[in-house]
């Protein structure tokens, strides 16, 4: 039996720049199918480049934010690439460690996806 008014909370890990385009499509598909879901997408490791202002993916990232997804950048990944906060797409949040954010969300009962 499905609970139609159940709100799903989904934490999505994106760590590989080569897989970012597919991950963005999957996030859009998730929000199309479950528009009431609470979605947080954590970008870290090489995928941190996808949340840099001025890249071809900026429009897709901003679209997800406009649909209610929280987009998160890992400060540790930013530091290893000498990326400053001012280089991020407007509206992207920063956490100290992407992996720590994922662990905390899972401990809170969020559904985990790695894309």
Secondary structure, DSSP 8 states (H G I E B T S, - for coil): ---TT---EEEEEE--GGGHHHHHHHHHHHHHH-TT-EEEEEE-GGGGGGGBTTSTTHHHHHHHHHTT-EEEEEHHHHHHTT--GGGB-TT-EEES-HHHHHHHHHHTT-EEEE-
